[in-house]
Amino acid sequence: MPVEFIKEFIGKECTVTLFNEIGGIRGIIIDVSENWIKLEEKKRIRLINGDMIRDIYVNK
């Protein structure tokens, strides 16, 4: 997934769906660097490889 598109979602609560998972990961995107996304969940920070992302939904 192109990093330019993901940078638009920094600071927004999103649900990220990966190719190898049934459910999504919900949190706030706090940084995008090269091919990695840093996502803040309730009690942890998660680093996600951009090649593994299937969808990103912006939660309203």
PDB file with SEQRES, HELIX, SHEET and CRYST1 records, atoms N, CA, C and O in Angstrom:
SEQRES   1 A   60  MET PRO VAL GLU PHE ILE LYS GLU PHE ILE GLY LYS GLU          
SEQRES   2 A   60  CYS THR VAL THR LEU PHE ASN GLU ILE GLY GLY ILE ARG          
SEQRES   3 A   60  GLY ILE ILE ILE ASP VAL SER GLU ASN TRP ILE LYS LEU          
SEQRES   4 A   60  GLU GLU LYS LYS ARG ILE ARG LEU ILE ASN GLY ASP MET          
SEQRES   5 A   60  ILE ARG ASP ILE TYR VAL ASN LYS                              
HELIX    1 AA1 VAL A    3  LYS A    7  1                                   5    
HELIX    2 AA2 GLY A   50  MET A   52  5                                   3    
SHEET    1 AA1 5 ILE A  45  ASN A  49  0                                        
SHEET    2 AA1 5 TRP A  36  GLU A  40 -1                                        
SHEET    3 AA1 5 GLY A  24  SER A  33 -1                                        
SHEET    4 AA1 5 GLU A  13  LEU A  18 -1                                        
SHEET    5 AA1 5 ILE A  53  VAL A  58 -1                                        
CRYST1    1.000    1.000    1.000  90.00  90.00  90.00 P 1           1          
ATOM      1  N   MET A   1       0.855  -1.178   0.000  1.00  0.00           N  
ATOM      2  CA  MET A   1       0.000   0.000   0.000  1.00  0.00           C  
ATOM      3  C   MET A   1       0.897   1.236   0.000  1.00  0.00           C  
ATOM      4  O   MET A   1       1.837   1.311   0.792  1.00  0.00           O  
ATOM      5  N   PRO A   2       0.624   2.208  -0.874  1.00  0.00           N  
ATOM      6  CA  PRO A   2       1.464   3.410  -0.937  1.00  0.00           C  
ATOM      7  C   PRO A   2       1.415   4.238   0.348  1.00  0.00           C  
ATOM      8  O   PRO A   2       0.338   4.511   0.877  1.00  0.00           O  
ATOM      9  N   VAL A   3       2.571   4.627   0.836  1.00  0.00           N  
ATOM     10  CA  VAL A   3       2.700   5.387   2.081  1.00  0.00           C  
ATOM     11  C   VAL A   3       2.027   6.753   1.971  1.00  0.00           C  
ATOM     12  O   VAL A   3       1.517   7.267   2.967  1.00  0.00           O  
ATOM     13  N   GLU A   4       2.018   7.344   0.789  1.00  0.00           N  
ATOM     14  CA  GLU A   4       1.417   8.682   0.622  1.00  0.00           C  
ATOM     15  C   GLU A   4      -0.057   8.674   1.039  1.00  0.00           C  
ATOM     16  O   GLU A   4      -0.533   9.627   1.657  1.00  0.00           O  
ATOM     17  N   PHE A   5      -0.770   7.611   0.706  1.00  0.00           N  
ATOM     18  CA  PHE A   5      -2.186   7.520   1.061  1.00  0.00           C  
ATOM     19  C   PHE A   5      -2.369   7.336   2.561  1.00  0.00           C  
ATOM     20  O   PHE A   5      -3.282   7.913   3.152  1.00  0.00           O  
ATOM     21  N   ILE A   6      -1.515   6.546   3.171  1.00  0.00           N  
ATOM     22  CA  ILE A   6      -1.640   6.255   4.599  1.00  0.00           C  
ATOM     23  C   ILE A   6      -1.334   7.489   5.437  1.00  0.00           C  
ATOM     24  O   ILE A   6      -1.912   7.653   6.512  1.00  0.00           O  
ATOM     25  N   LYS A   7      -0.447   8.356   4.978  1.00  0.00           N  
ATOM     26  CA  LYS A   7      -0.096   9.564   5.733  1.00  0.00           C  
ATOM     27  C   LYS A   7      -1.303  10.466   5.953  1.00  0.00           C  
ATOM     28  O   LYS A   7      -1.324  11.242   6.909  1.00  0.00           O  
ATOM     29  N   GLU A   8      -2.300  10.379   5.093  1.00  0.00           N  
ATOM     30  CA  GLU A   8      -3.529  11.170   5.266  1.00  0.00           C  
ATOM     31  C   GLU A   8      -4.292  10.770   6.526  1.00  0.00           C  
ATOM     32  O   GLU A   8      -5.085  11.557   7.044  1.00  0.00           O  
ATOM     33  N   PHE A   9      -4.061   9.555   7.024  1.00  0.00           N  
ATOM     34  CA  PHE A   9      -4.802   9.032   8.162  1.00  0.00           C  
ATOM     35  C   PHE A   9      -4.080   9.217   9.489  1.00  0.00           C  
ATOM     36  O   PHE A   9      -4.593   8.775  10.517  1.00  0.00           O  
ATOM     37  N   ILE A  10      -2.920   9.846   9.509  1.00  0.00           N  
ATOM     38  CA  ILE A  10      -2.194  10.051  10.759  1.00  0.00           C  
ATOM     39  C   ILE A  10      -3.049  10.888  11.715  1.00  0.00           C  
ATOM     40  O   ILE A  10      -3.570  11.941  11.347  1.00  0.00           O  
ATOM     41  N   GLY A  11      -3.180  10.396  12.942  1.00  0.00           N  
ATOM     42  CA  GLY A  11      -3.972  11.086  13.956  1.00  0.00           C  
ATOM     43  C   GLY A  11      -5.437  10.704  13.969  1.00  0.00           C  
ATOM     44  O   GLY A  11      -6.189  11.186  14.816  1.00  0.00           O  
ATOM     45  N   LYS A  12      -5.861   9.844  13.045  1.00  0.00           N  
ATOM     46  CA  LYS A  12      -7.257   9.437  12.978  1.00  0.00           C  
ATOM     47  C   LYS A  12      -7.415   8.009  13.468  1.00  0.00           C  
ATOM     48  O   LYS A  12      -6.520   7.180  13.302  1.00  0.00           O  
ATOM     49  N   GLU A  13      -8.563   7.730  14.074  1.00  0.00           N  
ATOM     50  CA  GLU A  13      -8.851   6.368  14.506  1.00  0.00           C  
ATOM     51  C   GLU A  13      -9.278   5.555  13.292  1.00  0.00           C  
ATOM     52  O   GLU A  13     -10.206   5.926  12.573  1.00  0.00           O  
ATOM     53  N   CYS A  14      -8.587   4.444  13.075  1.00  0.00           N  
ATOM     54  CA  CYS A  14      -8.813   3.612  11.906  1.00  0.00           C  
ATOM     55  C   CYS A  14      -8.911   2.147  12.297  1.00  0.00           C  
ATOM     56  O   CYS A  14      -8.503   1.747  13.387  1.00  0.00           O  
ATOM     57  N   THR A  15      -9.453   1.370  11.397  1.00  0.00           N  
ATOM     58  CA  THR A  15      -9.412  -0.079  11.499  1.00  0.00           C  
ATOM     59  C   THR A  15      -8.581  -0.579  10.330  1.00  0.00           C  
ATOM     60  O   THR A  15      -8.908  -0.321   9.171  1.00  0.00           O  
ATOM     61  N   VAL A  16      -7.510  -1.290  10.634  1.00  0.00           N  
ATOM     62  CA  VAL A  16      -6.595  -1.812   9.626  1.00  0.00           C  
ATOM     63  C   VAL A  16      -6.826  -3.311   9.513  1.00  0.00           C  
ATOM     64  O   VAL A  16      -6.721  -4.032  10.505  1.00  0.00           O  
ATOM     65  N   THR A  17      -7.138  -3.780   8.321  1.00  0.00           N  
ATOM     66  CA  THR A  17      -7.343  -5.196   8.084  1.00  0.00           C  
ATOM     67  C   THR A  17      -6.128  -5.748   7.347  1.00  0.00           C  
ATOM     68  O   THR A  17      -5.694  -5.199   6.335  1.00  0.00           O  
ATOM     69  N   LEU A  18      -5.590  -6.843   7.875  1.00  0.00           N  
ATOM     70  CA  LEU A  18      -4.420  -7.477   7.277  1.00  0.00           C  
ATOM     71  C   LEU A  18      -4.841  -8.686   6.445  1.00  0.00           C  
ATOM     72  O   LEU A  18      -5.924  -9.241   6.633  1.00  0.00           O  
ATOM     73  N   PHE A  19      -3.968  -9.082   5.526  1.00  0.00           N  
ATOM     74  CA  PHE A  19      -4.262 -10.230   4.681  1.00  0.00           C  
ATOM     75  C   PHE A  19      -4.409 -11.522   5.475  1.00  0.00           C  
ATOM     76  O   PHE A  19      -5.213 -12.378   5.105  1.00  0.00           O  
ATOM     77  N   ASN A  20      -3.663 -11.682   6.545  1.00  0.00           N  
ATOM     78  CA  ASN A  20      -3.656 -12.945   7.284  1.00  0.00           C  
ATOM     79  C   ASN A  20      -4.561 -12.939   8.517  1.00  0.00           C  
ATOM     80  O   ASN A  20      -4.483 -13.866   9.323  1.00  0.00           O  
ATOM     81  N   GLU A  21      -5.414 -11.933   8.693  1.00  0.00           N  
ATOM     82  CA  GLU A  21      -6.301 -11.861   9.854  1.00  0.00           C  
ATOM     83  C   GLU A  21      -7.746 -11.719   9.412  1.00  0.00           C  
ATOM     84  O   GLU A  21      -8.036 -11.110   8.382  1.00  0.00           O  
ATOM     85  N   ILE A  22      -8.651 -12.287  10.202  1.00  0.00           N  
ATOM     86  CA  ILE A  22     -10.076 -12.177   9.900  1.00  0.00           C  
ATOM     87  C   ILE A  22     -10.609 -10.828  10.371  1.00  0.00           C  
ATOM     88  O   ILE A  22     -11.299 -10.135   9.624  1.00  0.00           O  
ATOM     89  N   GLY A  23     -10.289 -10.457  11.612  1.00  0.00           N  
ATOM     90  CA  GLY A  23     -10.748  -9.184  12.163  1.00  0.00           C  
ATOM     91  C   GLY A  23      -9.746  -8.080  11.870  1.00  0.00           C  
ATOM     92  O   GLY A  23      -8.672  -8.333  11.324  1.00  0.00           O  
ATOM     93  N   GLY A  24     -10.092  -6.883  12.226  1.00  0.00           N  
ATOM     94  CA  GLY A  24      -9.211  -5.750  12.005  1.00  0.00           C  
ATOM     95  C   GLY A  24      -8.528  -5.289  13.276  1.00  0.00           C  
ATOM     96  O   GLY A  24      -8.908  -5.673  14.382  1.00  0.00           O  
ATOM     97  N   ILE A  25      -7.519  -4.465  13.100  1.00  0.00           N  
ATOM     98  CA  ILE A  25      -6.798  -3.854  14.206  1.00  0.00           C  
ATOM     99  C   ILE A  25      -7.305  -2.428  14.316  1.00  0.00           C  
ATOM    100  O   ILE A  25      -7.218  -1.665  13.354  1.00  0.00           O  
ATOM    101  N   ARG A  26      -7.832  -2.057  15.473  1.00  0.00           N  
ATOM    102  CA  ARG A  26      -8.412  -0.724  15.645  1.00  0.00           C  
ATOM    103  C   ARG A  26      -7.496   0.123  16.503  1.00  0.00           C  
ATOM    104  O   ARG A  26      -7.063  -0.299  17.576  1.00  0.00           O  
ATOM    105  N   GLY A  27      -7.203   1.326  16.023  1.00  0.00           N  
ATOM    106  CA  GLY A  27      -6.362   2.237  16.772  1.00  0.00           C  
ATOM    107  C   GLY A  27      -6.119   3.523  16.010  1.00  0.00           C  
ATOM    108  O   GLY A  27      -6.743   3.776  14.979  1.00  0.00           O  
ATOM    109  N   ILE A  28      -5.208   4.332  16.523  1.00  0.00           N  
ATOM    110  CA  ILE A  28      -4.867   5.621  15.911  1.00  0.00           C  
ATOM    111  C   ILE A  28      -3.513   5.487  15.236  1.00  0.00           C  
ATOM    112  O   ILE A  28      -2.540   5.060  15.859  1.00  0.00           O  
ATOM    113  N   ILE A  29      -3.454   5.848  13.975  1.00  0.00           N  
ATOM    114  CA  ILE A  29      -2.184   5.822  13.255  1.00  0.00           C  
ATOM    115  C   ILE A  29      -1.370   7.014  13.738  1.00  0.00           C  
ATOM    116  O   ILE A  29      -1.805   8.159  13.622  1.00  0.00           O  
ATOM    117  N   ILE A  30      -0.178   6.740  14.284  1.00  0.00           N  
ATOM    118  CA  ILE A  30       0.624   7.830  14.844  1.00  0.00           C  
ATOM    119  C   ILE A  30       1.862   8.138  14.002  1.00  0.00           C  
ATOM    120  O   ILE A  30       2.461   9.203  14.152  1.00  0.00           O  
ATOM    121  N   ASP A  31       2.252   7.214  13.118  1.00  0.00           N  
ATOM    122  CA  ASP A  31       3.433   7.491  12.276  1.00  0.00           C  
ATOM    123  C   ASP A  31       3.460   6.521  11.103  1.00  0.00           C  
ATOM    124  O   ASP A  31       2.987   5.388  11.196  1.00  0.00           O  
ATOM    125  N   VAL A  32       4.026   6.993   9.996  1.00  0.00           N  
ATOM    126  CA  VAL A  32       4.251   6.164   8.816  1.00  0.00           C  
ATOM    127  C   VAL A  32       5.671   6.430   8.370  1.00  0.00           C  
ATOM    128  O   VAL A  32       6.051   7.576   8.129  1.00  0.00           O  
ATOM    129  N   SER A  33       6.457   5.367   8.260  1.00  0.00           N  
ATOM    130  CA  SER A  33       7.849   5.514   7.859  1.00  0.00           C  
ATOM    131  C   SER A  33       8.221   4.374   6.925  1.00  0.00           C  
ATOM    132  O   SER A  33       8.078   3.199   7.263  1.00  0.00           O  
ATOM    133  N   GLU A  34       8.703   4.747   5.740  1.00  0.00           N  
ATOM    134  CA  GLU A  34       9.040   3.786   4.699  1.00  0.00           C  
ATOM    135  C   GLU A  34       7.852   2.859   4.480  1.00  0.00           C  
ATOM    136  O   GLU A  34       6.815   3.309   3.991  1.00  0.00           O  
ATOM    137  N   ASN A  35       7.967   1.588   4.823  1.00  0.00           N  
ATOM    138  CA  ASN A  35       6.876   0.649   4.592  1.00  0.00           C  
ATOM    139  C   ASN A  35       6.244   0.175   5.901  1.00  0.00           C  
ATOM    140  O   ASN A  35       5.620  -0.886   5.933  1.00  0.00           O  
ATOM    141  N   TRP A  36       6.395   0.942   6.975  1.00  0.00           N  
ATOM    142  CA  TRP A  36       5.881   0.554   8.282  1.00  0.00           C  
ATOM    143  C   TRP A  36       4.895   1.582   8.806  1.00  0.00           C  
ATOM    144  O   TRP A  36       5.041   2.782   8.573  1.00  0.00           O  
ATOM    145  N   ILE A  37       3.894   1.096   9.511  1.00  0.00           N  
ATOM    146  CA  ILE A  37       2.875   1.954  10.112  1.00  0.00           C  
ATOM    147  C   ILE A  37       2.903   1.729  11.620  1.00  0.00           C  
ATOM    148  O   ILE A  37       2.885   0.588  12.081  1.00  0.00           O  
ATOM    149  N   LYS A  38       2.947   2.810  12.382  1.00  0.00           N  
ATOM    150  CA  LYS A  38       2.891   2.727  13.840  1.00  0.00           C  
ATOM    151  C   LYS A  38       1.468   3.073  14.249  1.00  0.00           C  
ATOM    152  O   LYS A  38       0.962   4.155  13.952  1.00  0.00           O  
ATOM    153  N   LEU A  39       0.829   2.124  14.941  1.00  0.00           N  
ATOM    154  CA  LEU A  39      -0.570   2.251  15.326  1.00  0.00           C  
ATOM    155  C   LEU A  39      -0.685   2.124  16.837  1.00  0.00           C  
ATOM    156  O   LEU A  39      -0.155   1.182  17.426  1.00  0.00           O  
ATOM    157  N   GLU A  40      -1.378   3.070  17.468  1.00  0.00           N  
ATOM    158  CA  GLU A  40      -1.576   3.032  18.912  1.00  0.00           C  
ATOM    159  C   GLU A  40      -2.926   2.402  19.228  1.00  0.00           C  
ATOM    160  O   GLU A  40      -3.977   2.937  18.876  1.00  0.00           O  
ATOM    161  N   GLU A  41      -2.877   1.252  19.901  1.00  0.00           N  
ATOM    162  CA  GLU A  41      -4.091   0.601  20.368  1.00  0.00           C  
ATOM    163  C   GLU A  41      -4.355   1.082  21.791  1.00  0.00           C  
ATOM    164  O   GLU A  41      -3.719   2.036  22.240  1.00  0.00           O  
ATOM    165  N   LYS A  42      -5.266   0.452  22.503  1.00  0.00           N  
ATOM    166  CA  LYS A  42      -5.614   0.901  23.852  1.00  0.00           C  
ATOM    167  C   LYS A  42      -4.410   0.952  24.784  1.00  0.00           C  
ATOM    168  O   LYS A  42      -4.149   1.987  25.397  1.00  0.00           O  
ATOM    169  N   LYS A  43      -3.670  -0.158  24.899  1.00  0.00           N  
ATOM    170  CA  LYS A  43      -2.578  -0.209  25.861  1.00  0.00           C  
ATOM    171  C   LYS A  43      -1.245  -0.569  25.231  1.00  0.00           C  
ATOM    172  O   LYS A  43      -0.306  -0.915  25.948  1.00  0.00           O  
ATOM    173  N   ARG A  44      -1.135  -0.499  23.917  1.00  0.00           N  
ATOM    174  CA  ARG A  44       0.133  -0.859  23.283  1.00  0.00           C  
ATOM    175  C   ARG A  44       0.315  -0.151  21.949  1.00  0.00           C  
ATOM    176  O   ARG A  44      -0.630   0.378  21.364  1.00  0.00           O  
ATOM    177  N   ILE A  45       1.545  -0.159  21.496  1.00  0.00           N  
ATOM    178  CA  ILE A  45       1.905   0.389  20.185  1.00  0.00           C  
ATOM    179  C   ILE A  45       2.202  -0.802  19.280  1.00  0.00           C  
ATOM    180  O   ILE A  45       2.881  -1.745  19.687  1.00  0.00           O  
ATOM    181  N   ARG A  46       1.700  -0.756  18.078  1.00  0.00           N  
ATOM    182  CA  ARG A  46       1.899  -1.850  17.141  1.00  0.00           C  
ATOM    183  C   ARG A  46       2.569  -1.329  15.877  1.00  0.00           C  
ATOM    184  O   ARG A  46       2.200  -0.266  15.377  1.00  0.00           O  
ATOM    185  N   LEU A  47       3.545  -2.059  15.357  1.00  0.00           N  
ATOM    186  CA  LEU A  47       4.176  -1.753  14.078  1.00  0.00           C  
ATOM    187  C   LEU A  47       3.644  -2.747  13.051  1.00  0.00           C  
ATOM    188  O   LEU A  47       3.672  -3.958  13.270  1.00  0.00           O  
ATOM    189  N   ILE A  48       3.165  -2.224  11.936  1.00  0.00           N  
ATOM    190  CA  ILE A  48       2.545  -3.065  10.921  1.00  0.00           C  
ATOM    191  C   ILE A  48       3.288  -2.864   9.601  1.00  0.00           C  
ATOM    192  O   ILE A  48       3.522  -1.736   9.167  1.00  0.00           O  
ATOM    193  N   ASN A  49       3.649  -3.973   8.979  1.00  0.00           N  
ATOM    194  CA  ASN A  49       4.292  -3.936   7.671  1.00  0.00           C  
ATOM    195  C   ASN A  49       3.247  -3.544   6.629  1.00  0.00           C  
ATOM    196  O   ASN A  49       2.192  -4.173   6.548  1.00  0.00           O  
ATOM    197  N   GLY A  50       3.524  -2.526   5.841  1.00  0.00           N  
ATOM    198  CA  GLY A  50       2.588  -2.031   4.843  1.00  0.00           C  
ATOM    199  C   GLY A  50       2.220  -3.047   3.782  1.00  0.00           C  
ATOM    200  O   GLY A  50       1.148  -2.950   3.185  1.00  0.00           O  
ATOM    201  N   ASP A  51       3.085  -4.023   3.531  1.00  0.00           N  
ATOM    202  CA  ASP A  51       2.795  -5.055   2.536  1.00  0.00           C  
ATOM    203  C   ASP A  51       1.705  -6.013   3.003  1.00  0.00           C  
ATOM    204  O   ASP A  51       1.117  -6.724   2.188  1.00  0.00           O  
ATOM    205  N   MET A  52       1.432  -6.042   4.294  1.00  0.00           N  
ATOM    206  CA  MET A  52       0.448  -6.967   4.851  1.00  0.00           C  
ATOM    207  C   MET A  52      -0.957  -6.366   4.948  1.00  0.00           C  
ATOM    208  O   MET A  52      -1.896  -7.058   5.342  1.00  0.00           O  
ATOM    209  N   ILE A  53      -1.112  -5.087   4.594  1.00  0.00           N  
ATOM    210  CA  ILE A  53      -2.400  -4.405   4.761  1.00  0.00           C  
ATOM    211  C   ILE A  53      -3.307  -4.682   3.580  1.00  0.00           C  
ATOM    212  O   ILE A  53      -2.911  -4.550   2.422  1.00  0.00           O  
ATOM    213  N   ARG A  54      -4.534  -5.070   3.896  1.00  0.00           N  
ATOM    214  CA  ARG A  54      -5.555  -5.282   2.865  1.00  0.00           C  
ATOM    215  C   ARG A  54      -6.450  -4.057   2.745  1.00  0.00           C  
ATOM    216  O   ARG A  54      -6.726  -3.598   1.636  1.00  0.00           O  
ATOM    217  N   ASP A  55      -6.912  -3.514   3.890  1.00  0.00           N  
ATOM    218  CA  ASP A  55      -7.813  -2.360   3.911  1.00  0.00           C  
ATOM    219  C   ASP A  55      -7.515  -1.475   5.109  1.00  0.00           C  
ATOM    220  O   ASP A  55      -7.006  -1.931   6.132  1.00  0.00           O  
ATOM    221  N   ILE A  56      -7.846  -0.190   4.957  1.00  0.00           N  
ATOM    222  CA  ILE A  56      -7.854   0.744   6.084  1.00  0.00           C  
ATOM    223  C   ILE A  56      -9.172   1.489   6.044  1.00  0.00           C  
ATOM    224  O   ILE A  56      -9.517   2.116   5.042  1.00  0.00           O  
ATOM    225  N   TYR A  57      -9.911   1.413   7.154  1.00  0.00           N  
ATOM    226  CA  TYR A  57     -11.176   2.133   7.292  1.00  0.00           C  
ATOM    227  C   TYR A  57     -10.993   3.240   8.312  1.00  0.00           C  
ATOM    228  O   TYR A  57     -10.421   3.018   9.379  1.00  0.00           O  
ATOM    229  N   VAL A  58     -11.476   4.429   7.990  1.00  0.00           N  
ATOM    230  CA  VAL A  58     -11.453   5.537   8.948  1.00  0.00           C  
ATOM    231  C   VAL A  58     -12.749   5.462   9.743  1.00  0.00           C  
ATOM    232  O   VAL A  58     -13.842   5.509   9.180  1.00  0.00           O  
ATOM    233  N   ASN A  59     -12.609   5.344  11.077  1.00  0.00           N  
ATOM    234  CA  ASN A  59     -13.780   5.272  11.963  1.00  0.00           C  
ATOM    235  C   ASN A  59     -14.300   6.684  12.223  1.00  0.00           C  
ATOM    236  O   ASN A  59     -13.524   7.615  12.438  1.00  0.00           O  
ATOM    237  N   LYS A  60     -15.601   6.824  12.200  1.00  0.00           N  
ATOM    238  CA  LYS A  60     -16.223   8.130  12.444  1.00  0.00           C  
ATOM    239  C   LYS A  60     -16.885   8.146  13.783  1.00  0.00           C  
ATOM    240  O   LYS A  60     -17.466   9.159  14.173  1.00  0.00           O  
TER     241      LYS A  60                                                      
END                                                                             
